Amino acid sequence: MNFRATSFVIKGFVLIGVLLVLAPVPAHAGDLSDLQEIVDEARLTFARFVGHPDMNWFREHLKDARAVFIAPSLVKAGYFVGGARGNGVLLVLEERTGEWSDPAFFTVTGGSLGLQIGIQRSEFVAMVMTNKGLESLRGTRFILGADATLAVGPIGGGVGGGTTPTLSADVVSFARSDGAFAGLALQGLVILPDNDSNAVYFGGPVRSTDILAGSDGIHHWYSARLRATLMKAQSGEP
């Protein structure tokens, strides 16, 4: 790579860093009110997805999901070289009780190359359909599309139930950007446990693995509305 190209790439990274710093998405939520806001935004994001008329597949197969990852705000910035960051929560359907766990906090980061200029704000929900997908998320790092198979979920009122090949994927993702559902490229995004935020939210040294294992006593009253929203959607209630 010559000097001009190297300089161009460096300037691109600097610009992306500035854009992501200015974008209103907390890289790390440092106090309880920030985390409660993420939980509220996750609930609203999920409600928008499950209530949309084009999300038939999403509604029909929520009962088949082992877990749901909700990222209420993902900011992607690019100047030929791209970067992304955001926050999300993961809730697991507990087989023993048939209820959804409390949310475990995660950060989302990523980068890419290509013709991309500007900022894009999106929200996405990923349905974890298999034990392999769930076990991958219980690790120290999860890369969408690398550690487990990733499929873009079907969007549209006429989409049928079990006839789609997405049922064989470990993770099925749905994304919404600028008010419209679309096949946003989530491949390669890195999802990392945010155990500092977990500790702040639950008031003690709680890790994502503890929450996702359904450990007794790990509950926060503020999670009740989010968990109830998932329970209602899973049961098929309007």
N, C-alpha and C positions, 0 to 999 in steps of 0.2 A: 504494500500500500504506500503510495507516494505521500509527500508532505501535505499537498493540498487536500487529498482525500482524508488523511489522518486528522487534519485541522477541522474539516467539515464534520467528521464523526464526533470529535471532541465537543465542538460547538453544539451539536445536536443533543449530546448527553447533558451538557450544561443547561440548555433550554428546557429539556424534559424535567430536570431536577427542579428548576424554577417553577415550571407549570404545576408539577405535582405538589410542591410546597404550598403554592397559592390555592390549589384546589381544596374545597371545603370537605375533606375527608380525613378524619383523624388517623394518623399512622399508628398511634397507640393511645388508647383511652386511659387516662391517668386517674380519673376519679369516678365515683359511683354514678354520678349524674350522667356522665358521658356514656357509660355502659348501659344505663337504663334507656338512654336515647337510642342506642343501637338496637336494643331489644324491641322498643316501640316501632322503630323503622322496619325491623325484620318482620314484625307482625303485619304491618301495613303492606309491605312488599308481597308477602305470602297471600294476603287477602286480595290484593289486586290480581295476582296470578290465578288463584283458584276461582275468582269471580268473573273472569273474562270469558265471553262466549266462545272464543276460539281455542280455549284450553281444555277441550274435552278429554284428550288423552291424559293430561295432567290429573284431572279430577278422577278419571276412571281407575288410574293405576297408583294413586296415592296409597291405597290399601296394601299394595304389593311392595312398597318401599321399606327398606330396613332403617333408613335415616334420611334426613332432609338438611341440606346446607343452604342457608339463605344469606346472600350478600346484598344488603339494601343499597349500597353505593360503591360502585367500582369506577374509578377514574382512570382513563387511558389517555396518555398524552404522547404526541409523536412529532418529530421533525426528521422524517426518514428513518430515524432510529426511535423505537417506541418503548414506553414504560407504562406500568399499571400498578395501582395500589388500592386497597380498600380493606374493609373489615367484614366479618361474617360470623354467623353462629351455626352450630351443628346440633341438631336434636335427633336422638335415637329412639326408635320404637322399642320399648322394653318388652321382650317376649314373655317375661314372667308375669307382668301386670297388665299388658296390653295398653299401656299409657306411654306418652311421649316424655322423654327425659327433660331436665332443665337444659338450657342452652350452654354449650361450651364455646368459648370465644376463640376466634382464629383471625389471622391476618392473611391478606391475599396480595401477592406481588407478581410481577411478570415483566417480560421485555420481548421485543420483536424487531425485525428488520423489514424494510419495504417502503412503499410509497404511502406515507401517512403523515399528515400535517394537521395539528390542532388538538383539541381536547374533546373526548367523548365520555359522557357520564351514563352509566348503565346500572341495572340491577339484575341479578340472576338468582335462580333457584336450581339446585342440583339434587335430583332424587337418587339416592344410593340404593341400588336394586339388589345387590348381591353381598354375601358374606365377604368376598374378596375385596369389594369396594370399601366396605365398612372397616375391615381390618387394616387396609391401606391408610385410611384416614386416622386410625388410632396410632399411627407411627409418629415419628418426629417431623416428617415432611411428606407432603402429598402433592404430586404434580399431575394436574388434570390431563388425561390422555396418555400418560406414561406409566404410572403405577397401577392403573386400572383402565379398562376400555371405556371410552367416552363417546356418547352419541348425542346429537342434537335432537331434542324432543319434537315430535310432530305438532304443528300449529294449524288449526283450522277446524271449523265446525263439522266437517264431514269425515274427519279422521276416525277410522274404526279402532276397535280395541286390540285384540291379540294378533292382528294380521301384520303388525309392523315389526321390522327387525330390531327396533330399539329394545325390545324385551330381553334380548340376549346381552345387552351392554351392562357393565358394572355400574356406570353412572350415566344418567340421562339429564341433560341440562336444558333449561329454558331461560331466555334472556329478553330484556326489554330495554330499549334505548330510545331516547327522545319520544317517549310515549307510545312506541310501536314495538310489537314483538317481532324478533328477527333472529336469524341464526348467527348471533355474535360469536366471534372466534374466541373460545375460552381455552383452546388447546395450549398447554404449556404453562398455564397459570400455576403458581406455587402457593399452596395453602399450608400455613404454619400454625401450630398451637400457640395461643397467646396466654400463657399460664400466669403472667403478671396480672392481666385483666381478670382471669378466672379467680385469682386470689382476692383482688379488690372487690369483685362482685359478691363472692360468697363469704368474704370476711375471714379468710384463712388460707393456708397453703393447699389449695385445691388445683389439681391438674386436669387437663382435658380427658386423660385416660380414666381418671376416677369418675368423672361425670358420665362418660360414654359407657362405662362398665355398669352403670346403674347402682353405684354404691349408695347404701342407705344413708339418709341424713343430708344428702347434698341437694337442697332445695332452697329456692329464694322466692318469697311471696310475689316479687315483681314479675316473675316468669309466668304467673298463672294465666294471664290473658293470652299470651303467645301459645302456651300449651293447649289452652281451651280452643283456640282458633284452629290448630292442627287437628285436634280430636273431632271437632265439628265437621271439618272438611273430609276427614277420613271416613266418617260415618255416612257421608253423603247428604248431610243436612244442608238445606239452602241457606 
